[in-house]
Amino acid sequence: AARLCSGEAQVEAPGGDAAMLRHLARKLRASGPVTVAEYMREALTNPAQGYYTRRGGIGESGDFITSPEISQVFGELIGIWYISEWMAMGKPNTFQLVELGPGRGTLTEDILRVFNQLASVLSKCDVSVHLVEVSPKLSEIQAALLTGGKVQPNPDDKSAYMKGVSKSGIPVFWYRDIQGVPPGYSFYLAHEFFDALPIHKFQRTEKGWREVLVDIDPEVPDQLRFVLSPSRTPAAQNFIQPEETRDHVEVCPEAGVIIQRLASRIEKDGGAALVADYGHDGTKTDTFRGFRNHKLHDVLSAPGTADLTADVDFSYLRKMAQGRTATLGPIKQREFLRNMGIDLRLQVLLQNSRDTATREQLLHSYDMLMNPEKMGDCFNFFALLPHHRLVHPGKIDKPESKSPLPPVAGFNELLLK
């Protein structure tokens, strides 16, 4: 049901829409093979024919379904994580929630419901929501869900392309790039965001590292194939670590740039970032895959009609934080949600539900999120936090002088008061 872990389910047969393929074929004939990153960028975000700009098929009727679409509990627990961290950091009077790639807005809606329920806790805090979204179609869906469609395009705030007010009265802003989000104390959220960013693929050969490229198949016109670069590309020179032991490596430089921006913002302005995605800690090799109608889809077939994705390398994200922030994780989704109190929340919902169908749905959703064979072990949580959140500035000199820091919820058990 979800975007599955690498290599599950059958591959769907190619089909349909040929406009993007024609565009790519012309480009490849004119200028030769392109990197996998350039291919992904075209297939996903081309302004005319890109998958996210035209389709963006999240949900049961789309091409994949995400955790927030499965259960409201997922978003509620993430909302509690942010409030728990805000309190642990001394309840600052500004709270910017910044979500990267918010999908249909379901996760933000669930988080805002928690904020509304805990309005008395946040009463002296200036809360605002900032969504970084490139898809015009998805931003319309988000606006309808979060504001009832009451939005103002091209507001006075030039960096935002749209603004509105949530149903509970919280201002919401939309941006095309994280650099547009105003500086200030912020909590960042990236759920299934990094996996869709373009990757470079590299193969170790007898002649050294070669980059995997996409080209036209000379035997079959209008069909794409993978080829190896004849010599070492600049990307292979820059992105492969000297100590690399794998024979096939995927690197996402765009993810590195975004993590560097988040880390420097958190270092300067405070806050935290929570990343939830499927991935690995520098161990996997070939994870590039496509999804269409909830089935695995050949990545080179009918580009622009399927979601393309690759597992997130959390060891690379940690490296890219460059020590500006502390990092926690990756920790398996089932461990994170259990630490956040999902079992207790499930019991409350089961006790309050009156009919069998609702109870069955709650148990089914819980199983999807927590079962190691489903999403429980595929998905990981990873956090960036200011160093002082984990170590008191004066702790090294006078260990006994400071009260103990509260544990970070999710990565440790949530202290329920």
C-alpha positions in Angstrom: 0.0 0.0 0.0 2.8 2.4 0.8 5.8 3.3 -1.3 7.4 0.0 -0.5 11.0 -0.8 0.6 13.4 -1.5 -2.2 12.5 -4.5 -4.4 9.0 -5.5 -3.2 5.9 -6.1 -5.4 5.7 -6.7 -9.1 6.7 -4.2 -11.7 3.8 -2.6 -13.6 3.9 -2.8 -17.4 4.8 0.5 -19.2 2.0 2.6 -20.6 0.4 5.8 -21.7 1.8 9.3 -21.8 4.6 9.8 -24.4 5.0 13.6 -24.3 7.8 13.6 -21.7 9.5 10.6 -23.5 9.5 12.6 -26.8 11.0 15.6 -25.0 13.7 13.5 -23.4 14.5 11.7 -26.7 15.0 15.0 -28.5 17.2 16.2 -25.7 19.4 13.0 -25.6 19.8 12.9 -29.4 20.9 16.6 -29.4 23.3 16.5 -26.4 24.0 12.9 -25.5 23.4 10.9 -22.2 22.3 12.7 -19.0 22.9 11.9 -15.4 20.2 10.0 -13.4 19.8 13.3 -11.4 19.0 15.3 -14.5 16.6 12.5 -15.7 14.8 12.5 -12.3 14.6 16.3 -12.3 13.0 16.3 -15.8 10.6 13.4 -15.1 9.4 14.8 -11.7 9.5 18.6 -11.9 9.5 19.6 -15.6 7.1 22.6 -15.7 5.0 21.2 -18.6 5.2 17.4 -18.2 6.7 16.6 -14.8 5.0 14.1 -12.5 4.7 16.4 -9.5 3.7 19.4 -11.6 0.9 17.5 -13.3 -0.1 14.5 -11.2 1.4 14.2 -7.7 -0.5 11.0 -7.1 -0.6 10.7 -3.3 -3.4 8.8 -1.7 -5.5 5.7 -2.4 -6.5 6.9 -5.9 -2.9 8.0 -6.7 0.3 6.1 -7.1 1.5 5.8 -3.5 0.1 6.4 0.0 2.0 7.9 2.9 1.8 7.4 6.7 -0.3 10.5 7.4 -2.9 9.2 4.8 -3.0 5.9 6.7 -3.7 7.2 10.2 -4.3 10.5 11.9 -2.3 9.2 14.9 0.9 9.5 12.9 0.5 13.3 12.5 -0.7 13.8 16.0 2.4 12.1 17.5 4.6 14.3 15.3 2.7 17.4 16.5 3.4 16.3 20.1 7.1 15.8 19.3 7.3 19.5 18.2 5.5 20.7 21.3 7.7 18.5 23.5 10.9 20.0 21.9 9.5 23.5 22.1 8.9 23.0 25.9 12.3 21.4 26.4 13.9 24.4 24.7 12.3 26.9 27.2 9.0 27.8 25.3 10.3 30.5 22.9 7.7 33.1 22.0 7.9 32.3 18.2 7.1 29.0 16.6 7.5 28.6 12.8 6.5 25.2 11.6 8.2 24.7 8.2 7.2 21.6 6.1 9.2 20.6 3.0 7.1 18.9 0.4 3.8 18.8 2.3 2.0 16.4 -0.1 -1.8 16.9 0.3 -1.4 18.8 3.6 -2.7 15.9 5.7 0.3 15.8 8.0 0.2 19.6 8.6 -3.6 19.4 9.3 -3.1 16.6 11.9 -0.3 18.7 13.6 -2.4 21.8 13.6 -5.2 19.8 15.3 -2.8 19.0 18.1 -1.7 22.6 18.3 -5.4 23.6 18.6 -6.1 21.0 21.3 -3.1 22.4 23.2 -3.9 26.0 22.5 -3.6 26.9 26.2 0.0 25.6 26.2 0.9 27.7 23.1 -1.2 30.7 24.1 1.8 33.1 24.5 3.5 31.9 21.4 3.3 33.3 17.9 2.6 30.2 15.7 2.8 30.3 11.9 3.0 27.6 9.2 5.4 27.8 6.2 5.0 25.2 3.4 7.8 24.7 0.8 5.9 23.3 -2.3 6.9 23.3 -6.0 3.7 21.7 -7.3 0.9 24.1 -8.2 -1.6 21.3 -8.1 -0.6 20.1 -4.7 -0.5 23.6 -3.2 -4.2 24.0 -4.3 -5.0 20.8 -2.5 -3.1 21.9 0.6 -4.9 25.3 0.6 -8.3 23.7 0.3 -7.6 21.3 3.2 -5.9 23.8 5.6 -7.7 27.0 4.9 -10.9 26.0 3.1 -9.5 27.5 0.0 -9.4 31.1 1.5 -6.0 32.1 0.2 -4.4 35.2 -1.3 -2.0 34.5 -4.3 1.0 36.8 -4.7 0.8 38.4 -1.2 2.8 41.6 -0.3 5.4 39.2 1.3 7.3 38.8 -2.0 9.1 35.6 -1.0 5.8 33.7 -0.5 3.7 33.0 -3.6 0.5 32.4 -1.6 -0.8 32.9 1.9 -3.9 32.1 3.9 -5.2 31.4 7.4 -5.9 27.9 8.8 -9.3 27.0 10.1 -7.9 27.5 13.7 -6.6 31.0 12.8 -2.9 30.3 12.2 -1.3 32.1 9.2 0.0 29.8 6.4 2.5 30.8 3.8 3.7 28.9 0.6 7.2 29.1 -0.9 9.0 27.4 -3.9 12.3 27.2 -2.0 13.4 26.9 1.6 15.5 30.1 1.1 12.2 32.1 0.9 11.2 31.0 4.4 11.9 33.9 6.8 14.7 33.4 9.4 13.7 32.9 13.0 13.1 30.1 15.6 11.7 27.3 13.4 10.8 23.6 13.5 11.4 21.8 10.2 9.6 18.7 8.9 10.6 16.6 6.0 8.4 13.5 5.6 9.0 11.5 2.4 10.7 14.6 1.0 14.4 13.6 0.6 13.6 10.3 -1.2 12.2 12.2 -4.2 15.3 14.5 -4.7 17.5 13.7 -7.7 20.3 11.2 -7.2 23.6 10.5 -9.0 24.4 6.8 -9.4 28.0 5.5 -9.6 29.4 2.1 -10.4 32.9 0.8 -9.5 34.7 -0.7 -12.6 38.1 -2.0 -13.4 39.0 1.5 -14.6 37.7 3.2 -11.4 34.4 4.9 -10.6 32.0 5.6 -13.5 28.7 7.5 -13.4 25.5 5.7 -14.5 23.8 7.8 -17.2 20.5 7.6 -19.1 20.5 7.4 -22.9 18.4 6.5 -25.9 18.7 2.8 -26.9 20.1 2.7 -30.5 18.4 -0.6 -31.1 15.0 0.6 -30.0 14.1 4.2 -30.9 12.2 6.1 -28.1 13.3 3.6 -25.5 15.7 4.6 -22.7 18.5 2.6 -21.2 21.3 3.0 -18.6 24.9 3.4 -19.8 28.2 4.0 -18.0 30.2 7.2 -18.6 33.3 6.5 -20.7 35.5 8.4 -18.3 35.3 9.8 -14.7 32.6 12.6 -14.5 33.0 15.7 -12.2 30.2 14.2 -10.0 32.2 11.0 -9.6 35.3 13.0 -8.6 33.4 15.1 -6.1 30.8 12.8 -4.5 32.6 9.5 -4.0 34.3 9.3 -0.6 37.8 7.9 -0.7 36.9 5.3 2.0 33.9 4.0 0.1 33.7 0.2 0.2 30.5 -0.4 -1.9 30.6 -1.1 -5.6 27.4 0.8 -6.4 26.7 4.2 -4.8 23.8 6.7 -4.9 24.5 10.3 -3.8 21.9 13.1 -3.5 23.8 16.4 -3.5 20.6 18.4 -3.3 19.8 16.7 0.0 23.2 17.7 1.2 22.6 21.3 0.3 19.2 21.4 2.1 20.6 19.7 5.2 23.4 22.3 5.3 20.8 25.1 5.1 18.7 23.5 7.9 21.8 23.0 10.1 23.0 26.6 9.7 19.5 28.0 10.4 19.1 25.8 13.5 22.6 26.8 14.7 21.8 30.5 14.2 18.1 30.8 15.1 17.3 27.7 17.2 14.7 25.1 16.6 15.0 21.5 15.3 14.4 19.4 12.2 12.7 16.1 12.0 13.2 13.9 8.9 11.1 10.8 8.3 11.8 8.7 5.3 12.8 5.2 4.2 16.5 4.8 4.0 19.7 3.3 5.3 22.9 4.3 7.2 25.3 4.1 4.3 24.8 0.4 3.6 22.5 0.0 0.6 23.5 0.2 -3.1 20.9 0.2 -5.8 17.5 1.6 -4.5 16.3 3.7 -7.4 12.7 2.7 -8.3 9.4 4.0 -9.6 5.8 3.8 -8.4 2.6 3.9 -10.4 -0.9 2.8 -9.2 0.7 1.4 -6.0 2.9 -1.0 -8.0 6.7 -0.9 -8.8 7.2 0.7 -12.2 10.2 0.6 -14.5 12.1 3.9 -13.8 12.9 4.4 -17.5 9.4 3.6 -18.9 6.9 6.4 -19.6 8.8 9.1 -17.7 6.5 11.8 -16.1 3.8 9.3 -15.3 5.3 7.6 -12.3 6.8 8.7 -9.0 10.6 8.1 -8.9 12.4 7.6 -5.6 15.5 6.4 -3.9 16.3 5.4 -0.3 17.8 8.3 1.8 21.4 7.8 2.9 21.3 9.1 6.5 25.0 8.7 6.9 25.4 11.3 4.1 22.9 13.6 5.8 24.8 13.4 9.1 28.1 14.2 7.2 26.4 17.2 5.5 25.3 18.7 8.9 29.1 19.3 9.3 28.9 19.4 13.1 26.8 22.6 13.1 24.0 20.7 14.9 23.8 17.5 16.9 22.1 14.6 15.0 19.9 11.8 16.4 19.0 8.6 14.5 18.2 7.1 12.2 15.8 5.1 14.4 13.1 2.7 13.0 9.6 4.2 12.7 8.1 1.6 15.0 10.6 2.4 17.7 10.0 6.2 17.3 6.2 5.9 17.4 6.3 3.5 20.3 8.5 5.9 22.2 6.0 8.7 21.3 3.2 6.7 23.0 1.3 5.2 20.0 0.2 2.2 22.0 -1.5 4.4 24.6 -3.1 6.6 21.9 -4.4 3.5 20.1 -6.0 2.2 23.4 -7.8 5.6 24.0 -9.1 5.6 20.4 -10.3 2.0 20.6 -12.1 2.7 23.9 -13.8 5.7 22.4 -14.8 4.1 19.1 -18.4 2.8 19.1 -18.4 0.5 16.0 -16.5 -2.5 14.9 -15.5 -1.1 11.5 -13.7 1.9 13.1 -11.9 -0.4 15.5 -10.8 -2.7 12.7 -9.6 0.4 10.7 -7.6 1.6 13.7 -5.9 -1.8 14.2 -5.2 -2.1 10.4 -3.6 1.4 10.3 -1.6 0.6 13.4 -0.4 -2.6 11.8 0.6 -0.7 8.6 2.7 1.8 10.6 4.3 -0.6 13.1 4.7 -4.0 11.4 8.4 -4.6 10.6 7.3 -6.3 7.4 5.3 -3.2 6.3 6.3 0.4 7.2 7.7 -0.2 10.8 11.3 -1.1 9.7 11.4 0.5 6.2 10.9 4.1 7.5 13.4 5.9 9.8 13.4 9.1 11.9 16.4 11.4 12.0 16.7 14.7 13.8 18.9 17.8 13.8 19.0 19.7 17.1 21.2 22.5 18.6 24.2 21.1 20.5 23.0 22.7 23.7 19.8 20.7 23.6 21.9 17.5 24.3 24.8 19.0 26.3 24.6 22.0 28.7 27.1 24.6 27.7 28.7 24.5 31.2 28.2 20.8 31.8 31.8 19.8 31.0 33.3 22.2 33.6 30.8 21.8 36.3 28.9 18.5 35.8 26.9 18.8 39.0 25.8 22.4 38.6 23.0 21.9 36.0 19.6 20.1 36.2 19.5 17.1 33.8 18.2 17.9 30.3 14.9 16.4 29.3 15.2 13.4 26.9 14.4 14.0 23.3 11.0 12.4 22.7 10.8 9.7 20.1 14.5 8.9 20.3 13.9 8.3 24.0 10.6 7.5 25.7 8.2 10.4 25.9 7.7 11.6 29.5 3.9 11.9 29.7 3.0 14.4 32.4 
